[in-house]
């Protein structure tokens, strides 16, 4: 099952694919099954019932709606840095033996098709294609062998980073949280449609049609089960928490000369089985 969170006529809605496009309704419609966050938190067969109901919704005309982030206000967004060895080698850091965790905030999120904004204070807007795990069942001290039972589904992230601000201090938070730099979507794909742990999926980032990152999600140093177990040693995970699982090599700041995104560019992140997240770039 896959769902898109949409906005149409000023109202939030929920849609499912029908092969040719999307079918869906907004919150004022009698077919509306509730927002995706509520369905995920409810668990059980709530997602299946919603999917079946939306399969009978009217088709949505192309251009009549916009995509929103699948989870608009996650309780937590936890990012994992330096999680592909090839990316660490191109960075100014040594490979850590413990996952490098840092936060993102919901104020940075945008959906598929929305513009990533290069801020007026920097020209170092970089791309980072990443797979996202969305938590369905919370908990603390989650055992690694049970960790994937806590994943409700998967999505795609472009963790656009403002590199000069990221490297201003040992903590990366500011450079990772500029407004309108966290592209997320286009859809939520339920865990039953994805290989266990999201392993073995091809991840590719393209800038203006040119491939700049290409890897397998199996190349992660700390797999998703390890990430969940490690995070939950310290932090209670909650339904709709978002884990952004790391990016492979090929980022712009490591290239010679550097390759940063600018107004007029289009960046796409494609992950096998999850879709394509596409965003234009504009200046603030």
C-alpha positions, 0 to 999 in steps of 0.5 A, a space after each residue: 500500500 502507498 499513500 500520498 498526503 495532499 492539499 487540494 482547494 486549501 484542504 488536506 487530503 489523502 490519496 492512493 495510486 490507481 495506475 494512471 494517477 491518484 485517487 483521493 479525497 480531502 478532509 471534508 469528504 465523507 470518504 476521508 478516512 482520517 489523516 495518515 499520522 492517525 492511521 499509522 498510530 492506530 495500527 492494526 488494519 487501519 491502513 488497509 481499511 483506509 486504502 480500500 476506501 480510497 480505492 473507490 475515491 474519484 480520480 484526481 486531475 493532474 495539477 489539481 492538488 499538491 503533495 505534502 510531506 507524508 508525515 507533516 509534523 513528526 514527533 521527532 526527525 532523527 538523521 543518521 550521518 556518515 552511514 555509508 563508508 564511501 561518503 565518510 571517505 569524501 568527508 572531513 571525518 573519520 568513520 565513527 564506530 557509533 551512529 552519528 545522530 542529529 535532529 531535523 525539525 518539521 519547519 524544514 520540511 517540504 513535499 514532492 514538487 515543492 521548491 527547495 530554497 537556497 537561502 540568501 546567506 549561502 551559496 552552498 546548498 547541497 543534495 543528499 538522497 536518503 531512504 526514510 523509515 517511518 515508525 509505526 509502533 513506539 518503544 524504548 530499549 527495542 531489541 535489534 531482532 524486533 526493531 523492524 516490527 516497529 517500522 510502519 513504512 518507508 519514504 524518500 528524503 532529500 536532506 539538502 544541507 547548507 554546507 558552510 553553516 553545517 561546518 561552522 561548529 562541531 554540531 551540524 544542526 543549523 546547516 541541516 535545518 534551514 527552512 524549505 530544505 528537507 524534501 520528503 515524499 512523494 508517498 508513504 509505502 507500507 512495510 509489507 511492500 518493501 524488503 525487510 529493513 529496506 535492504 537491497 534497494 537502488 538509491 540514485 540522486 540526479 541533478 538536472 538529469 545527471 546521476 550524482 549519487 548511486 548506491 544500494 541501501 545494503 551499503 549502510 554501515 548501520 542498518 535500520 534495525 541497528 539504528 532503531 535499537 541504538 536510538 531507543 537505548 536513549 530515546 523513546 520512539 513514538 508512532 510517526 517518528 521519522 528516521 532519515 537513514 544516511 546518504 552515499 558518496 557523490 555529494 556536491 561539497 566533496 566534488 572538485 570543483 564543488 557542485 552546489 544546487 542553484 536556482 533553476 536546477 531540478 533535483 531528483 532522488 529515486 529509490 527502487 520501489 519507493 518512487 521519485 522525489 523531485 524538487 526544483 531549486 529557487 533562491 530565497 
